[in-house]
Amino acid sequence: MNMLESRDLELKIRWENLISYLTNKFSDSEDIDVEGVLYLIGLQELGQINKTFKKDDNVNIIHIAICTVLEPYGFYEFDYFDNEKWPHFKFVKKLPPLKPGEQSILMKEAIVQYFVKKEVID
């Protein structure tokens, strides 16, 4: 097995473990998908977990998560909190052109790294 295959296998195992953990904690039975995980991250970063949000807010919550997980890769940088304590990010650099499968791998890798940093998974 080469290094790339090894890395892909490690990501696959970590991703499956993360989904299993989050599904058991936050879902009745259906596995949480990438968008659901991003929503959970956005809520965590926003810190307003016990609040009801409007549809537009939900899109912004996912945006917070995307910026947060891609920040270590240099694509976004935290800028400030607004008056309602919502985080705002500066766009730093464009993502390279990625095929849909590559986008998915990048997001999964970034999400896994987020939860490793938060010490939720190994």
C-alpha positions, -999 to +999 in steps of 0.1 A: +000+000+000+015+034-010+013+065+012-017+080-007-037+048-003-027+046+034-037+082+039-070+077+021-077+046+042-069+064+075-093+093+064-120+068+056-117+051+090-116+084+109-146+097+089-166+065+096-158+067+133-167+104+134-200+098+116-208+069+139-200+090+170-221+120+158-250+099+146-252+081+180-250+115+198-273+136+176-295+114+154-322+089+159-310+064+133-300+080+100-263+087+095-254+124+096-242+136+063-215+162+055-239+191+056-253+179+090-218+177+104-210+212+091-242+224+107-231+210+141-197+226+137-213+259+129-235+257+159-205+248+181-185+278+167-215+302+171-221+290+206-258+297+205-269+260+206-302+265+224-316+290+200-341+286+172-328+298+138-344+311+106-337+294+073-313+321+063-295+316+096-290+279+089-272+287+056-249+312+075-243+285+102-230+261+076-209+290+061-193+295+096-184+259+097-169+258+062-148+289+070-137+274+103-126+240+090-109+255+059-091+282+080-061+259+089-056+254+051-052+291+046-085+297+026-102+318+053-091+338+083-112+348+113-120+385+112-143+396+140-175+389+159-205+412+151-229+427+176-249+395+177-217+375+184-217+359+149-182+352+137-171+367+104-142+355+082-120+371+056-116+353+023-078+347+019-073+326-012-094+307-037-096+269-035-077+253-063-099+237-091-111+204-076-132+177-090-164+169-070-147+138-054-116+159-045-139+186-029-155+159-008-122+145+003-109+180+012-140+187+033-140+154+051-103+158+058-108+193+071-138+182+093-119+152+107-090+176+116-114+199+133-127+171+155-091+158+162-081+194+173-112+195+195-101+161+209-134+145+200-117+118+180-081+105+177 
